[in-house]
Amino acid sequence: MKKGCIINTTVELILLELDNIVFTREMDEKTGYKELVVKEEKTCQN
């Protein structure tokens, strides 16, 4: 990408489902947009 290019659209593509990973969108105060957040979900084991 050349310096000064403007990005109009991006995409997040999930190709694999993982049981302990959670994808959410949270407001980013720096950008003013809801951004993708990836977190590991803690699971209880018996």
mmJSON file of the N, C-alpha and C atoms, coordinates in Angstrom:
{"data_MODEL":{"atom_site":{
"group_PDB":["ATOM","ATOM","ATOM","ATOM","ATOM","ATOM","ATOM","ATOM","ATOM","ATOM","ATOM","ATOM","ATOM","ATOM","ATOM","ATOM","ATOM","ATOM","ATOM","ATOM","ATOM","ATOM","ATOM","ATOM","ATOM","ATOM","ATOM","ATOM","ATOM","ATOM","ATOM","ATOM","ATOM","ATOM","ATOM","ATOM","ATOM","ATOM","ATOM","ATOM","ATOM","ATOM","ATOM","ATOM","ATOM","ATOM","ATOM","ATOM","ATOM","ATOM","ATOM","ATOM","ATOM","ATOM","ATOM","ATOM","ATOM","ATOM","ATOM","ATOM","ATOM","ATOM","ATOM","ATOM","ATOM","ATOM","ATOM","ATOM","ATOM","ATOM","ATOM","ATOM","ATOM","ATOM","ATOM","ATOM","ATOM","ATOM","ATOM","ATOM","ATOM","ATOM","ATOM","ATOM","ATOM","ATOM","ATOM","ATOM","ATOM","ATOM","ATOM","ATOM","ATOM","ATOM","ATOM","ATOM","ATOM","ATOM","ATOM","ATOM","ATOM","ATOM","ATOM","ATOM","ATOM","ATOM","ATOM","ATOM","ATOM","ATOM","ATOM","ATOM","ATOM","ATOM","ATOM","ATOM","ATOM","ATOM","ATOM","ATOM","ATOM","ATOM","ATOM","ATOM","ATOM","ATOM","ATOM","ATOM","ATOM","ATOM","ATOM","ATOM","ATOM","ATOM","ATOM","ATOM","ATOM","ATOM"],
"id":[1,2,3,4,5,6,7,8,9,10,11,12,13,14,15,16,17,18,19,20,21,22,23,24,25,26,27,28,29,30,31,32,33,34,35,36,37,38,39,40,41,42,43,44,45,46,47,48,49,50,51,52,53,54,55,56,57,58,59,60,61,62,63,64,65,66,67,68,69,70,71,72,73,74,75,76,77,78,79,80,81,82,83,84,85,86,87,88,89,90,91,92,93,94,95,96,97,98,99,100,101,102,103,104,105,106,107,108,109,110,111,112,113,114,115,116,117,118,119,120,121,122,123,124,125,126,127,128,129,130,131,132,133,134,135,136,137,138],
"type_symbol":["N","C","C","N","C","C","N","C","C","N","C","C","N","C","C","N","C","C","N","C","C","N","C","C","N","C","C","N","C","C","N","C","C","N","C","C","N","C","C","N","C","C","N","C","C","N","C","C","N","C","C","N","C","C","N","C","C","N","C","C","N","C","C","N","C","C","N","C","C","N","C","C","N","C","C","N","C","C","N","C","C","N","C","C","N","C","C","N","C","C","N","C","C","N","C","C","N","C","C","N","C","C","N","C","C","N","C","C","N","C","C","N","C","C","N","C","C","N","C","C","N","C","C","N","C","C","N","C","C","N","C","C","N","C","C","N","C","C"],
"label_atom_id":["N","CA","C","N","CA","C","N","CA","C","N","CA","C","N","CA","C","N","CA","C","N","CA","C","N","CA","C","N","CA","C","N","CA","C","N","CA","C","N","CA","C","N","CA","C","N","CA","C","N","CA","C","N","CA","C","N","CA","C","N","CA","C","N","CA","C","N","CA","C","N","CA","C","N","CA","C","N","CA","C","N","CA","C","N","CA","C","N","CA","C","N","CA","C","N","CA","C","N","CA","C","N","CA","C","N","CA","C","N","CA","C","N","CA","C","N","CA","C","N","CA","C","N","CA","C","N","CA","C","N","CA","C","N","CA","C","N","CA","C","N","CA","C","N","CA","C","N","CA","C","N","CA","C","N","CA","C","N","CA","C"],
"label_alt_id":[null,null,null,null,null,null,null,null,null,null,null,null,null,null,null,null,null,null,null,null,null,null,null,null,null,null,null,null,null,null,null,null,null,null,null,null,null,null,null,null,null,null,null,null,null,null,null,null,null,null,null,null,null,null,null,null,null,null,null,null,null,null,null,null,null,null,null,null,null,null,null,null,null,null,null,null,null,null,null,null,null,null,null,null,null,null,null,null,null,null,null,null,null,null,null,null,null,null,null,null,null,null,null,null,null,null,null,null,null,null,null,null,null,null,null,null,null,null,null,null,null,null,null,null,null,null,null,null,null,null,null,null,null,null,null,null,null,null],
"label_comp_id":["MET","MET","MET","LYS","LYS","LYS","LYS","LYS","LYS","GLY","GLY","GLY","CYS","CYS","CYS","ILE","ILE","ILE","ILE","ILE","ILE","ASN","ASN","ASN","THR","THR","THR","THR","THR","THR","VAL","VAL","VAL","GLU","GLU","GLU","LEU","LEU","LEU","ILE","ILE","ILE","LEU","LEU","LEU","LEU","LEU","LEU","GLU","GLU","GLU","LEU","LEU","LEU","ASP","ASP","ASP","ASN","ASN","ASN","ILE","ILE","ILE","VAL","VAL","VAL","PHE","PHE","PHE","THR","THR","THR","ARG","ARG","ARG","GLU","GLU","GLU","MET","MET","MET","ASP","ASP","ASP","GLU","GLU","GLU","LYS","LYS","LYS","THR","THR","THR","GLY","GLY","GLY","TYR","TYR","TYR","LYS","LYS","LYS","GLU","GLU","GLU","LEU","LEU","LEU","VAL","VAL","VAL","VAL","VAL","VAL","LYS","LYS","LYS","GLU","GLU","GLU","GLU","GLU","GLU","LYS","LYS","LYS","THR","THR","THR","CYS","CYS","CYS","GLN","GLN","GLN","ASN","ASN","ASN"],
"label_asym_id":["A","A","A","A","A","A","A","A","A","A","A","A","A","A","A","A","A","A","A","A","A","A","A","A","A","A","A","A","A","A","A","A","A","A","A","A","A","A","A","A","A","A","A","A","A","A","A","A","A","A","A","A","A","A","A","A","A","A","A","A","A","A","A","A","A","A","A","A","A","A","A","A","A","A","A","A","A","A","A","A","A","A","A","A","A","A","A","A","A","A","A","A","A","A","A","A","A","A","A","A","A","A","A","A","A","A","A","A","A","A","A","A","A","A","A","A","A","A","A","A","A","A","A","A","A","A","A","A","A","A","A","A","A","A","A","A","A","A"],
"label_entity_id":["1","1","1","1","1","1","1","1","1","1","1","1","1","1","1","1","1","1","1","1","1","1","1","1","1","1","1","1","1","1","1","1","1","1","1","1","1","1","1","1","1","1","1","1","1","1","1","1","1","1","1","1","1","1","1","1","1","1","1","1","1","1","1","1","1","1","1","1","1","1","1","1","1","1","1","1","1","1","1","1","1","1","1","1","1","1","1","1","1","1","1","1","1","1","1","1","1","1","1","1","1","1","1","1","1","1","1","1","1","1","1","1","1","1","1","1","1","1","1","1","1","1","1","1","1","1","1","1","1","1","1","1","1","1","1","1","1","1"],
"label_seq_id":[1,1,1,2,2,2,3,3,3,4,4,4,5,5,5,6,6,6,7,7,7,8,8,8,9,9,9,10,10,10,11,11,11,12,12,12,13,13,13,14,14,14,15,15,15,16,16,16,17,17,17,18,18,18,19,19,19,20,20,20,21,21,21,22,22,22,23,23,23,24,24,24,25,25,25,26,26,26,27,27,27,28,28,28,29,29,29,30,30,30,31,31,31,32,32,32,33,33,33,34,34,34,35,35,35,36,36,36,37,37,37,38,38,38,39,39,39,40,40,40,41,41,41,42,42,42,43,43,43,44,44,44,45,45,45,46,46,46],
"pdbx_PDB_ins_code":[null,null,null,null,null,null,null,null,null,null,null,null,null,null,null,null,null,null,null,null,null,null,null,null,null,null,null,null,null,null,null,null,null,null,null,null,null,null,null,null,null,null,null,null,null,null,null,null,null,null,null,null,null,null,null,null,null,null,null,null,null,null,null,null,null,null,null,null,null,null,null,null,null,null,null,null,null,null,null,null,null,null,null,null,null,null,null,null,null,null,null,null,null,null,null,null,null,null,null,null,null,null,null,null,null,null,null,null,null,null,null,null,null,null,null,null,null,null,null,null,null,null,null,null,null,null,null,null,null,null,null,null,null,null,null,null,null,null],
"Cartn_x":[0.846,0.0,0.898,0.533,1.313,0.927,1.895,1.663,0.587,-0.368,-1.433,-2.699,-2.678,-3.875,-4.976,-6.195,-7.344,-8.043,-8.26,-8.956,-10.43,-11.297,-12.732,-13.427,-12.948,-13.607,-12.567,-12.843,-12.018,-12.938,-12.366,-13.16,-12.41,-13.151,-12.612,-13.307,-12.53,-13.061,-12.624,-13.592,-13.307,-13.422,-12.342,-12.314,-12.39,-12.283,-12.246,-12.997,-13.815,-14.532,-13.735,-13.448,-12.742,-13.673,-13.822,-14.784,-14.449,-13.173,-12.79,-12.433,-12.761,-12.466,-13.783,-13.856,-15.065,-14.708,-15.475,-15.297,-16.423,-16.079,-17.082,-16.638,-17.513,-17.153,-17.348,-16.319,-16.364,-15.954,-16.573,-16.284,-14.834,-14.141,-12.763,-12.805,-12.448,-12.509,-11.57,-10.467,-9.508,-10.057,-10.789,-11.287,-12.731,-13.493,-14.908,-15.775,-15.191,-15.918,-15.888,-16.839,-16.783,-15.752,-14.737,-13.636,-13.715,-13.138,-13.11,-12.22,-12.771,-12.024,-12.09,-10.935,-10.852,-10.381,-11.173,-10.828,-10.93,-10.109,-10.201,-11.244,-12.191,-13.258,-12.793,-12.902,-12.541,-13.663,-13.333,-14.337,-14.068,-15.124,-15.014,-14.934,-14.014,-13.908,-14.252,-15.046,-15.444,-14.457],
"Cartn_y":[-1.165,0.0,1.236,2.189,3.419,4.39,5.186,6.196,7.164,7.476,8.405,7.755,6.417,5.72,5.79,5.928,5.965,4.605,4.011,2.732,3.014,2.569,2.793,1.619,0.41,-0.788,-1.81,-2.468,-3.588,-4.767,-5.936,-7.125,-8.002,-8.606,-9.635,-10.924,-11.916,-13.174,-14.298,-15.033,-16.142,-17.438,-18.217,-19.455,-20.697,-20.52,-21.645,-21.283,-22.172,-21.939,-22.541,-21.724,-22.182,-22.016,-23.071,-23.058,-22.064,-21.751,-20.885,-19.458,-19.075,-17.73,-16.995,-15.754,-14.939,-13.703,-13.435,-12.26,-11.28,-10.061,-9.027,-7.735,-6.757,-5.409,-4.473,-3.66,-2.699,-1.332,-0.301,1.06,1.414,1.92,2.387,3.909,4.475,5.93,6.658,6.008,6.652,6.772,5.738,5.755,6.223,6.064,6.412,5.32,4.15,3.029,1.825,0.92,-0.367,-1.223,-1.662,-2.434,-3.884,-4.782,-6.197,-6.43,-7.174,-7.556,-9.073,-9.706,-11.158,-11.487,-12.304,-12.662,-14.169,-14.667,-16.071,-16.191,-17.089,-17.295,-18.329,-17.99,-18.921,-19.937,-21.201,-22.249,-23.021,-23.463,-24.248,-25.72,-26.427,-27.858,-28.586,-29.639,-30.42,-31.529],
"Cartn_z":[0.0,0.0,0.0,-0.808,-0.905,0.2,0.617,1.633,1.16,2.061,1.741,1.2,1.005,0.522,1.574,1.123,2.021,1.959,3.143,3.234,3.505,2.607,2.771,3.441,3.224,3.725,4.162,5.279,5.718,6.005,6.177,6.468,7.463,8.381,9.251,8.852,8.493,7.997,8.926,9.469,10.379,9.598,9.567,8.805,9.681,10.98,11.894,13.164,13.651,14.897,16.043,17.04,18.232,19.431,20.206,21.314,22.415,22.613,23.733,23.307,22.076,21.592,21.308,21.774,21.601,20.785,19.741,18.898,19.192,19.545,19.802,19.141,19.147,18.684,19.868,20.118,21.218,20.692,21.26,20.838,21.137,20.148,20.289,20.318,21.45,21.61,20.65,20.249,19.34,17.925,17.457,16.081,15.976,17.073,17.038,16.425,16.201,15.604,16.533,16.323,17.01,16.293,17.033,16.475,16.945,16.165,16.497,17.712,18.688,19.885,19.995,20.178,20.29,21.698,22.409,23.789,23.973,24.879,25.249,26.352,26.151,27.14,28.153,29.411,30.473,30.645,30.603,30.767,32.037,32.681,33.913,33.525,34.154,33.928,35.212,35.089,36.271,36.525],
"occupancy":[1.0,1.0,1.0,1.0,1.0,1.0,1.0,1.0,1.0,1.0,1.0,1.0,1.0,1.0,1.0,1.0,1.0,1.0,1.0,1.0,1.0,1.0,1.0,1.0,1.0,1.0,1.0,1.0,1.0,1.0,1.0,1.0,1.0,1.0,1.0,1.0,1.0,1.0,1.0,1.0,1.0,1.0,1.0,1.0,1.0,1.0,1.0,1.0,1.0,1.0,1.0,1.0,1.0,1.0,1.0,1.0,1.0,1.0,1.0,1.0,1.0,1.0,1.0,1.0,1.0,1.0,1.0,1.0,1.0,1.0,1.0,1.0,1.0,1.0,1.0,1.0,1.0,1.0,1.0,1.0,1.0,1.0,1.0,1.0,1.0,1.0,1.0,1.0,1.0,1.0,1.0,1.0,1.0,1.0,1.0,1.0,1.0,1.0,1.0,1.0,1.0,1.0,1.0,1.0,1.0,1.0,1.0,1.0,1.0,1.0,1.0,1.0,1.0,1.0,1.0,1.0,1.0,1.0,1.0,1.0,1.0,1.0,1.0,1.0,1.0,1.0,1.0,1.0,1.0,1.0,1.0,1.0,1.0,1.0,1.0,1.0,1.0,1.0],
"B_iso_or_equiv":[0.0,0.0,0.0,0.0,0.0,0.0,0.0,0.0,0.0,0.0,0.0,0.0,0.0,0.0,0.0,0.0,0.0,0.0,0.0,0.0,0.0,0.0,0.0,0.0,0.0,0.0,0.0,0.0,0.0,0.0,0.0,0.0,0.0,0.0,0.0,0.0,0.0,0.0,0.0,0.0,0.0,0.0,0.0,0.0,0.0,0.0,0.0,0.0,0.0,0.0,0.0,0.0,0.0,0.0,0.0,0.0,0.0,0.0,0.0,0.0,0.0,0.0,0.0,0.0,0.0,0.0,0.0,0.0,0.0,0.0,0.0,0.0,0.0,0.0,0.0,0.0,0.0,0.0,0.0,0.0,0.0,0.0,0.0,0.0,0.0,0.0,0.0,0.0,0.0,0.0,0.0,0.0,0.0,0.0,0.0,0.0,0.0,0.0,0.0,0.0,0.0,0.0,0.0,0.0,0.0,0.0,0.0,0.0,0.0,0.0,0.0,0.0,0.0,0.0,0.0,0.0,0.0,0.0,0.0,0.0,0.0,0.0,0.0,0.0,0.0,0.0,0.0,0.0,0.0,0.0,0.0,0.0,0.0,0.0,0.0,0.0,0.0,0.0],
"pdbx_formal_charge":[null,null,null,null,null,null,null,null,null,null,null,null,null,null,null,null,null,null,null,null,null,null,null,null,null,null,null,null,null,null,null,null,null,null,null,null,null,null,null,null,null,null,null,null,null,null,null,null,null,null,null,null,null,null,null,null,null,null,null,null,null,null,null,null,null,null,null,null,null,null,null,null,null,null,null,null,null,null,null,null,null,null,null,null,null,null,null,null,null,null,null,null,null,null,null,null,null,null,null,null,null,null,null,null,null,null,null,null,null,null,null,null,null,null,null,null,null,null,null,null,null,null,null,null,null,null,null,null,null,null,null,null,null,null,null,null,null,null],
"auth_seq_id":[1,1,1,2,2,2,3,3,3,4,4,4,5,5,5,6,6,6,7,7,7,8,8,8,9,9,9,10,10,10,11,11,11,12,12,12,13,13,13,14,14,14,15,15,15,16,16,16,17,17,17,18,18,18,19,19,19,20,20,20,21,21,21,22,22,22,23,23,23,24,24,24,25,25,25,26,26,26,27,27,27,28,28,28,29,29,29,30,30,30,31,31,31,32,32,32,33,33,33,34,34,34,35,35,35,36,36,36,37,37,37,38,38,38,39,39,39,40,40,40,41,41,41,42,42,42,43,43,43,44,44,44,45,45,45,46,46,46],
"auth_comp_id":["MET","MET","MET","LYS","LYS","LYS","LYS","LYS","LYS","GLY","GLY","GLY","CYS","CYS","CYS","ILE","ILE","ILE","ILE","ILE","ILE","ASN","ASN","ASN","THR","THR","THR","THR","THR","THR","VAL","VAL","VAL","GLU","GLU","GLU","LEU","LEU","LEU","ILE","ILE","ILE","LEU","LEU","LEU","LEU","LEU","LEU","GLU","GLU","GLU","LEU","LEU","LEU","ASP","ASP","ASP","ASN","ASN","ASN","ILE","ILE","ILE","VAL","VAL","VAL","PHE","PHE","PHE","THR","THR","THR","ARG","ARG","ARG","GLU","GLU","GLU","MET","MET","MET","ASP","ASP","ASP","GLU","GLU","GLU","LYS","LYS","LYS","THR","THR","THR","GLY","GLY","GLY","TYR","TYR","TYR","LYS","LYS","LYS","GLU","GLU","GLU","LEU","LEU","LEU","VAL","VAL","VAL","VAL","VAL","VAL","LYS","LYS","LYS","GLU","GLU","GLU","GLU","GLU","GLU","LYS","LYS","LYS","THR","THR","THR","CYS","CYS","CYS","GLN","GLN","GLN","ASN","ASN","ASN"],
"auth_asym_id":["A","A","A","A","A","A","A","A","A","A","A","A","A","A","A","A","A","A","A","A","A","A","A","A","A","A","A","A","A","A","A","A","A","A","A","A","A","A","A","A","A","A","A","A","A","A","A","A","A","A","A","A","A","A","A","A","A","A","A","A","A","A","A","A","A","A","A","A","A","A","A","A","A","A","A","A","A","A","A","A","A","A","A","A","A","A","A","A","A","A","A","A","A","A","A","A","A","A","A","A","A","A","A","A","A","A","A","A","A","A","A","A","A","A","A","A","A","A","A","A","A","A","A","A","A","A","A","A","A","A","A","A","A","A","A","A","A","A"],
"auth_atom_id":["N","CA","C","N","CA","C","N","CA","C","N","CA","C","N","CA","C","N","CA","C","N","CA","C","N","CA","C","N","CA","C","N","CA","C","N","CA","C","N","CA","C","N","CA","C","N","CA","C","N","CA","C","N","CA","C","N","CA","C","N","CA","C","N","CA","C","N","CA","C","N","CA","C","N","CA","C","N","CA","C","N","CA","C","N","CA","C","N","CA","C","N","CA","C","N","CA","C","N","CA","C","N","CA","C","N","CA","C","N","CA","C","N","CA","C","N","CA","C","N","CA","C","N","CA","C","N","CA","C","N","CA","C","N","CA","C","N","CA","C","N","CA","C","N","CA","C","N","CA","C","N","CA","C","N","CA","C","N","CA","C"],
"pdbx_PDB_model_num":[1,1,1,1,1,1,1,1,1,1,1,1,1,1,1,1,1,1,1,1,1,1,1,1,1,1,1,1,1,1,1,1,1,1,1,1,1,1,1,1,1,1,1,1,1,1,1,1,1,1,1,1,1,1,1,1,1,1,1,1,1,1,1,1,1,1,1,1,1,1,1,1,1,1,1,1,1,1,1,1,1,1,1,1,1,1,1,1,1,1,1,1,1,1,1,1,1,1,1,1,1,1,1,1,1,1,1,1,1,1,1,1,1,1,1,1,1,1,1,1,1,1,1,1,1,1,1,1,1,1,1,1,1,1,1,1,1,1]
}}}
